[in-house]
Amino acid sequence: MKGNNLVRLAGFLVGMSIAVGLVCVITISNLIVDEEPKVSDIIVVPEGASERAGEAVDLLEAGYSRSGKIIVSPLTQSNFDFYVGAGAPSDALINEGNATSTYTNARNTLKMMQEMGYDSSIITSSDYHMLRTKMIYERQNRHYGFDLTYVATYHDVGGEEVTWWQANRKAGFKEIKKFWGYMFFLYHWVDED
């Protein structure tokens, strides 16, 4: 009887390991959400990585923001310099200064959009961050019904745009935990590190 229980336990552990492995592989293979940009009222950047400034400014310069503005959540002095250095006029940058996580980025920027009278935006973030970004923005957007488009930012390595897999695997692998934490509404637990 004792031997059967050990076999069952071993089978259960092997099965769980395979299931967790499959979930990780499926999550990794779907991290990048990159839609075709379309002209929107404003561009929104849940900040956290310098490469996001370049993509947001490229979108702004290409005419994808009807207002000619970018909400940066949050806009700090160091990332302000990235945006201006990438070519954004300083008066095009709107600070959402209270966000501390992707969850609060979404909550705060969508509320700002409502207060400003906007109906649509392009949300741009790092490629590895887009699956979680889209999930949380869509959850928060059910209160508003905005038209949101999700455009991924890639990484510049030697003048070539590459994905997180070639540029920043550590961030991509950390995103697995963060995505699944957000999936189960564990925002505060995920955002502690």
N, C-alpha and C positions, 0 to 999 in steps of 0.2 A: 504494500500500500504506500509506504514511504517513497519507494522508488518511482511510482506513478506520479506522485505529487511533484517530485523533482523534475521529471520529464515534462509535465504540464507547465511548471514554472519556467523551465528552460525554453519550451516552445512559445510561451507567452512573451518572454523577454526577447526572443529572436523576432517574433512577429511585430512587437512594438518597435524594435530597432529598425526593422525594414519599413514600417509605416512612417516613423519619424524621418528616416532617410528620404523616402519618397516625397513627403511634404516639403522637406528642405529643397530637394532638387526642383520640384514643381514651382516653389516660391522663387528660387533663384532664376529659373528660366523665364519668369514672368515679371521680374522687377521693373523692367523698362516699359513705361507707357509713353508713347510718343505719337501724338496726333498731329495732323496737318494744321498749322496755325491758320486762324481766320481773324479778320478784323473784328476787334472787340472794343468795348468802352475803355478798358484799362488793362494793364499787365500787373500781375501779382506775383511776388517772389517770396515764398517762405524761406528766409535766409538761413544760412548755415555753411555755405561753401563759396569760395571766391569765384569759381567758374560760372555761377549763376548770374552774376552781374553782366558778363559778356553776352550771354544769350538774351537777357532781358533788354539790353541796349540794342542788340542787333534787331530784335523784334520791334522795338520802338522806332529805330531809324528806318526800318522797312515799312512803317506806316500801319502796324497792326494795333496800335492804341489810338482810338479816335480822340481821346482826351489829351494825348501826348504825355501821359503820366504813367508812373510805375509806383505801385505800393510796395514798399520793402518792409518786411516784417521779421525782425525789427531792423531799423536803419541805425547803425552805429557809426562812429567816426571812421573806423577802419574800413567797413564795407562801403561807406559813402565815398571814400577815396577810390575804391575799386570801380564804382559806378561812374564817377566823374572821369577817372582815368580811361574807362572804356568808351567815353564819349557822351554820357548822359548830361544834359544841362542840369545844374543843381536844382532849378525850380521845377524840374520834371519828377523829382523824387519826393514821395510822400511817406513819412515815417509812421509805421504802426509800431509804437514803442513798448507795448506791454506783453508781447508774445514771449513765451519761454519754451515752446514745444510746437510740433506740427499741429497738434490739436488746437492750441491757442492761436497759432497762425491762422488756421481756417476760421475759427470762431470770430476772431477779431477782424480779419480782413473782409469777410463777407458782411459783417455788420457795418463796417466802414463803407463798403460798396452801396449798401442800402441807404445809408445816411447821405451819400453823395449823389444818389439817384441813378446809379449805374445798373445795367441789366446783364452785362456780359463781361467776361474777362478771360485772358490767357493766364493760366497758372504754369509757371516754369520753375523747375527745380532740378537737382542732379538726377541723372538717369537712374541710379540705384534707389533713389528716394521716391520715385514717381508712383509706384504701386500703392504705397502707404499714403502718399499725398492725395492721390485721387480718391482712395477709400474714405479718408477723413473729410475731405472737401465735399464729397458727395453726401456723406452723412449730415454734415452741417447745412448743406445746400437744400435739403428737404424743407427747411424753414423759409427759404427764399425763392427757389425756382429759377436761379440765374442760369444763363447759358455759359457753361465753363468748358474751356478747351485746355488740354494738358499737353505741354510741349517740354520734352526732356532736354536737359543741358548735358552735353558730353564734355569730356576732359581733353585739354590740349596737352599732348605729349610730343614734343619736338615739332610743333607746327601742324600736327595731324590730330583730328578729333577722333578719340577712341572711347570705348565704353568703359564702365567701371571694372569690368573683368580684366582689361589690359592696364588700367591706371590705378585702381584703388580697391583691390579685392577685400581688404579688411573692412572697409565701409559697407560693401555689398553683403558680406557675411553677417555683419552686425545687424543689418537691416532685416534679416530673417526673424530674429527675436523681436525686433521692434514692430514689424508687420503683424506678427501673430499676437503680440501683446495688444496692439491697437484693434485687431480683429475681435478680441474679447473685452474691449473697452477698458483695458488696464493702462490708461494713459499715464497716470502718475508713476506707476511702477516702471514703465518703459523709459520714461523721460528722466529718471534719476541719474543715469550715467552720462 
